[in-house]
């Protein structure tokens, strides 16, 4: 199996061609493998066949070149798994409304693998989940007489570490953690990924690799919650939290800088800690730190609205009837992804209070929220026509001086206006 991988005779399948799967498929194809992507979204299939990338981090020119060479194809037919030697599973793992893990996509893929598994096949799960998912869900689907994992088949977990919009780190140069069900599984999986990824880090088990991902994002969630609470404390003490953070960051040891914000968004940080917390509840253990961090972070949209109410009160206005301009609805700067974005919760809260809400986001021209269609307004008119602007996402290309000059009142949750002197007294920080 390793010989087939090293000579590029192995054919690779990537199941799920989203923001994780498509970049991975492209890297494998660039490394010389024949890659087939398996995707249920027919629109994505058509775009891949036409060489049109729907992932900002993957240029269409790169995708088109691989498609024309026949190195990267795509299909919605799971029977393609019968013809491949290695499978990377990159399907979504959202939370249910009850905050319990939804691993139904993994279960579905495991069911398909059971039909098409064959000797000398490597299966790697990349979808984030609780420790034990690979062994408890995927292993039973492919292991058993006459094929045994570790001897005839190879199964491992390797957490995705994609950071959309990151100009420095991408799929290729971000170290890849891999843990197999057996040592031979780890060796085979490391052999495959080392052909396309610059650095591979082996751990002793699939569970260890699953825990690595949850630790990474729980670490971020807890520290963001801490600095969010510090922001609220500084507001009560009449201090500028941004000044405090920047001064603390001058210490060259023992401190890592995190910034507060209007909440947390994206697929990872708002979701992953709940996977770990859920698993521990099943073991009759309460992850108090994780639960408290989730509680603090989830309160931030309401805190932003409270700051907005304070700002409007200073102008003898109420939220009811006010026209509020939301600057940025993506969950992070310079991306179009709105998943779990705190802006969505803030818009909902303001609409319930009978505010007229408009938004501007150059990366999100249209937004569907609770069945309502919203369109991004122009910055030429939006600030001047509103009663207050609220900066939620600090996209790098925005003209913040124009926003300050045009809006009568501003709540800045990202310190985006730090270089602008508030001579008019109309700027409220987080």
C-alpha positions in Angstrom: 0.0 0.0 0.0 2.8 2.4 0.9 4.6 1.5 -2.3 1.5 2.3 -4.3 1.2 5.7 -2.5 4.8 6.7 -3.0 4.7 5.9 -6.7 1.5 7.8 -7.1 -0.4 4.7 -8.4 -2.9 5.1 -5.5 -6.2 6.7 -6.5 -7.7 9.1 -3.9 -11.3 10.0 -3.1 -12.3 13.0 -1.1 -15.9 12.8 0.3 -17.3 16.3 0.7 -16.0 19.1 -1.3 -16.5 22.1 1.0 -14.0 24.5 2.4 -12.0 21.5 3.8 -12.5 18.9 1.1 -11.9 20.9 -2.0 -8.5 22.3 -0.9 -7.4 18.9 0.2 -8.4 17.3 -3.1 -6.5 20.0 -5.0 -3.4 19.4 -2.9 -3.5 15.6 -3.6 -4.1 16.2 -7.3 -1.2 18.7 -7.4 1.0 16.1 -5.7 0.4 13.8 -8.7 -2.5 11.6 -7.5 -5.7 10.9 -9.6 -8.4 12.3 -7.3 -12.1 11.9 -7.5 -14.3 14.2 -5.3 -17.7 12.8 -4.1 -20.2 15.6 -3.5 -24.0 15.6 -3.2 -24.3 19.3 -4.2 -24.8 19.2 -8.0 -24.0 22.9 -8.3 -20.6 22.3 -6.9 -20.1 19.4 -9.2 -20.8 21.5 -12.2 -18.5 24.3 -11.0 -15.6 21.8 -10.5 -16.1 20.3 -13.9 -16.0 23.8 -15.4 -12.9 24.7 -13.4 -14.8 27.4 -11.4 -13.7 27.5 -7.8 -16.3 28.4 -5.1 -13.7 28.4 -2.4 -11.8 31.8 -2.2 -8.6 30.1 -1.1 -8.5 28.0 -4.4 -8.0 30.1 -7.6 -10.2 29.0 -10.4 -7.1 28.8 -12.7 -5.6 26.2 -10.4 -8.8 24.1 -10.4 -9.3 24.5 -14.1 -5.8 23.2 -14.9 -6.3 20.1 -12.7 -9.7 19.4 -14.2 -8.3 19.7 -17.8 -5.5 17.3 -16.9 -8.0 14.8 -15.6 -6.2 14.8 -12.2 -9.3 16.0 -10.4 -12.8 14.8 -11.2 -16.1 15.0 -9.3 -19.2 12.9 -9.0 -22.3 12.3 -6.8 -22.1 8.5 -7.3 -20.7 6.8 -4.1 -19.9 3.7 -6.1 -16.7 5.5 -7.2 -15.4 4.4 -3.8 -15.0 0.9 -5.3 -12.2 2.1 -7.6 -10.1 4.1 -5.1 -7.3 3.2 -2.8 -7.6 6.0 -0.2 -10.6 7.9 1.1 -10.6 11.2 3.0 -13.9 12.0 4.7 -14.6 15.7 4.9 -18.3 16.0 5.6 -20.0 18.5 8.0 -20.5 17.8 11.7 -22.9 20.5 12.9 -24.6 20.7 16.2 -28.3 20.0 16.8 -30.5 22.7 18.3 -29.9 20.9 21.6 -26.1 21.4 21.3 -25.7 17.7 20.8 -23.4 16.4 18.0 -24.9 15.7 14.7 -22.7 13.0 13.1 -25.4 11.8 10.6 -23.2 12.7 7.6 -20.4 10.5 9.0 -22.8 7.7 9.6 -24.1 8.0 6.0 -20.5 7.8 4.6 -19.7 4.9 6.8 -22.7 3.1 5.4 -21.5 3.7 1.8 -18.0 2.5 2.7 -19.5 -0.7 4.0 -20.7 -1.4 0.4 -17.6 -0.6 -1.4 -14.7 -1.3 1.0 -12.0 -3.6 -0.5 -8.5 -4.9 0.5 -5.7 -2.4 0.8 -7.9 0.6 1.2 -7.0 3.5 3.5 -9.9 5.5 5.1 -9.1 8.8 6.9 -11.8 10.7 8.8 -11.2 14.5 8.9 -14.6 15.7 10.1 -14.4 17.1 13.6 -16.1 15.0 16.2 -15.8 13.7 19.8 -13.0 11.4 20.8 -14.0 7.8 19.9 -16.0 8.6 16.7 -13.5 6.9 14.3 -13.4 3.8 16.4 -17.1 3.7 17.3 -18.7 4.8 14.0 -16.4 4.2 11.1 -14.5 1.1 12.3 -17.5 -1.2 12.7 -18.6 -0.3 9.2 -15.4 -1.5 7.5 -13.9 -4.0 9.9 -14.7 -7.7 10.1 -14.2 -11.1 8.4 -12.6 -11.5 6.0 -11.1 -7.9 6.1 -9.4 -6.7 9.2 -8.4 -3.1 9.9 -4.6 -2.9 10.5 -3.9 -5.9 8.3 -6.1 -5.7 5.2 -7.5 -2.2 5.7 -6.2 1.0 7.2 -8.2 3.5 9.2 -7.1 6.8 10.8 -8.3 10.2 12.0 -6.6 13.5 10.9 -8.3 16.7 12.0 -8.8 19.4 9.5 -7.0 22.7 10.3 -8.3 25.0 7.6 -8.4 28.7 8.3 -10.4 30.3 5.5 -8.8 33.6 4.3 -5.5 33.0 6.0 -2.8 34.4 3.7 0.1 32.6 5.4 -1.1 29.1 6.3 -3.0 26.8 3.9 -3.7 23.1 3.6 -0.2 22.3 2.3 1.9 24.2 4.9 -0.2 23.6 8.0 1.1 20.6 9.9 -1.2 17.5 9.7 -1.9 15.5 12.9 -2.6 11.8 12.2 -3.6 9.0 14.5 -4.5 5.5 13.4 -6.5 2.7 14.8 -3.3 0.6 14.8 0.3 1.6 14.3 0.2 0.2 10.7 -2.8 2.4 10.0 -0.9 5.4 11.2 2.1 4.6 9.0 0.0 4.2 5.9 -2.0 7.4 6.5 1.2 9.3 7.2 2.6 8.0 4.0 -0.3 9.4 2.0 -0.5 12.8 3.6 3.2 13.4 3.5 3.1 13.3 -0.3 0.9 16.4 -0.3 1.4 18.1 3.1 4.8 19.6 4.2 4.7 18.3 7.8 3.0 15.3 9.3 2.7 14.7 13.0 1.9 11.2 14.2 0.1 10.5 17.5 -0.5 7.2 19.1 -4.2 6.7 18.4 -7.2 8.0 16.5 -8.7 9.3 19.8 -5.6 11.4 20.5 -5.9 13.0 17.1 -9.6 13.7 17.7 -8.7 15.3 21.0 -6.0 17.5 19.4 -8.6 19.2 17.3 -11.0 19.8 20.2 -8.2 21.1 22.4 -7.0 23.6 19.8 -10.5 25.2 19.4 -11.5 24.8 23.1 -8.3 26.7 24.0 -9.3 29.5 21.7 -12.9 29.5 22.9 -11.9 29.7 26.6 -9.4 32.5 26.0 -11.9 34.5 23.9 -14.4 34.1 26.6 -11.9 35.4 29.2 -11.1 38.5 27.2 -14.8 39.1 26.4 -15.4 39.2 30.1 -12.5 41.5 30.6 -14.0 43.8 28.0 -17.2 44.0 30.1 -15.2 44.5 33.3 -13.2 47.3 31.7 -16.4 49.0 30.5 -17.7 49.0 34.1 -14.4 50.4 35.3 -14.3 53.1 32.6 -11.2 51.6 31.0 -10.3 51.0 27.4 -9.9 47.2 27.0 -7.9 47.5 23.8 -5.3 49.7 25.5 -5.1 47.2 28.4 -4.7 44.2 26.0 -2.0 45.9 23.9 -0.1 47.0 27.0 -0.3 43.5 28.5 1.0 42.1 25.2 4.3 43.9 25.6 5.3 41.2 28.2 7.6 38.9 26.2 6.6 35.7 28.1 3.7 34.2 29.9 1.0 36.0 27.9 -0.8 35.4 24.6 -2.9 38.2 23.1 -6.6 37.5 22.4 -9.1 40.2 21.4 -12.7 40.5 22.4 -15.5 40.7 19.9 -19.3 40.6 19.4 -19.4 36.8 19.7 -17.8 33.8 18.0 -18.6 32.4 14.6 -17.6 29.9 11.9 -17.8 26.2 12.0 -15.1 25.4 14.5 -14.9 27.5 17.7 -18.7 27.8 18.4 -19.1 24.0 17.7 -16.1 22.0 18.7 -16.1 22.6 22.5 -19.7 21.3 22.6 -18.5 18.0 21.1 -16.0 17.6 24.0 -18.5 18.7 26.6 -21.2 16.3 25.3 -18.7 13.4 25.4 -17.8 14.1 28.9 -21.4 14.4 30.1 -21.8 10.8 28.8 -19.0 9.9 31.2 -20.7 11.7 34.1 -18.2 14.6 34.1 -19.1 18.2 33.8 -16.6 20.3 31.7 -17.2 23.5 33.8 -14.6 25.6 32.1 -15.9 24.8 28.6 -19.5 25.3 29.6 -18.7 28.7 31.2 -16.8 29.8 28.2 -19.7 28.9 26.0 -22.1 30.9 28.2 -19.9 34.0 28.2 -19.4 33.9 24.4 -23.0 33.3 23.7 -23.9 36.5 25.7 -21.8 38.8 23.6 -24.4 39.6 20.9 -26.8 40.7 23.7 -24.0 42.8 25.2 -23.4 44.5 21.9 -27.1 45.4 21.7 -26.9 46.8 25.2 -24.0 49.0 24.2 -26.0 50.1 21.2 -28.9 51.0 23.5 -26.6 53.1 25.6 -25.2 54.9 22.6 -28.7 55.7 21.3 -29.9 56.8 24.8 -27.1 59.4 24.7 -28.8 60.8 21.7 -32.3 60.5 23.2 -33.3 57.8 20.8 -34.7 54.3 21.2 -33.9 51.2 19.3 -37.5 50.9 18.3 -37.8 52.8 15.0 -34.1 53.5 14.7 -32.3 52.6 11.4 -29.2 50.5 12.3 -26.4 49.8 9.9 -24.5 46.6 10.5 -21.0 46.7 9.1 -19.9 43.1 8.2 -22.0 40.0 8.5 -19.3 37.4 7.8 -18.0 35.6 10.8 -14.4 36.8 10.2 -12.6 39.4 8.1 -12.2 39.0 4.3 -14.3 35.9 3.9 -17.9 35.3 2.7 -18.8 32.7 5.3 -21.7 33.7 7.6 -22.0 30.4 9.5 -22.6 31.0 13.2 -21.8 34.7 12.7 -22.6 36.8 15.7 -24.0 39.4 13.3 -26.9 37.2 12.6 -27.9 37.0 16.2 -27.4 40.8 16.6 -29.7 41.5 13.6 -32.4 39.1 15.0 -32.2 40.9 18.4 -32.5 44.3 16.9 -35.4 43.3 14.6 -37.3 41.9 17.7 -36.9 45.4 19.2 -38.5 46.9 16.1 -35.3 48.4 14.7 -34.9 48.8 10.9 -31.8 46.9 10.2 -29.6 47.2 7.1 -26.2 45.9 6.4 -23.0 46.4 4.4 -20.6 43.6 3.6 -18.5 43.5 0.3 -18.1 39.7 0.7 -21.8 38.9 1.3 -23.9 40.8 -1.3 -27.1 39.0 -0.3 -28.2 37.4 3.0 -31.1 35.1 3.8 -32.1 35.3 7.4 -35.1 33.5 8.8 -36.8 33.5 5.4 -36.1 37.2 4.8 -33.9 38.3 1.9 -31.5 41.2 2.7 -29.1 42.9 0.4 -25.9 44.7 1.2 -26.3 48.5 1.0 -23.7 50.9 -0.4 -21.3 52.6 1.9 -21.9 55.8 -0.1 -25.4 56.1 1.4 -25.7 53.6 4.3 -23.8 55.5 7.1 -25.5 58.8 6.3 -29.0 57.3 6.3 -28.7 55.4 9.6 -29.1 56.4 13.2 -26.2 54.2 14.3 -23.6 52.0 12.6 -22.3 48.9 14.4 -19.0 47.4 13.2 -19.2 43.6 13.6 -16.7 42.3 11.0 -13.6 44.4 10.4 -12.9 43.6 6.7 -9.6 45.0 5.7 -10.7 46.8 2.5 -13.4 49.0 4.1 -13.0 52.8 4.3 -13.3 53.3 8.0 -12.7 57.0 7.8 -15.7 57.3 5.5 -17.8 55.2 7.9 -16.8 57.5 10.8 -17.4 60.7 8.8 -20.8 59.5 7.5 -22.4 57.8 10.5 -24.0 60.0 13.3 -23.2 57.3 15.9 -20.9 54.2 15.9 -20.5 51.1 18.1 -17.2 49.6 17.2 -16.9 46.0 18.4 -13.5 45.3 16.7 -11.5 48.4 17.5 -11.5 49.0 13.7 -11.5 52.8 14.3 -8.5 52.8 16.6 -6.5 55.2 14.4 -9.3 57.7 14.1 -9.5 60.4 16.8 -13.1 60.7 18.0 -13.3 64.5 18.1 -17.1 64.4 17.8 -17.7 62.0 20.7 -19.8 59.7 18.6 -17.8 56.5 19.0 -18.7 53.7 21.5 -16.3 50.8 21.9 -17.1 47.3 23.0 
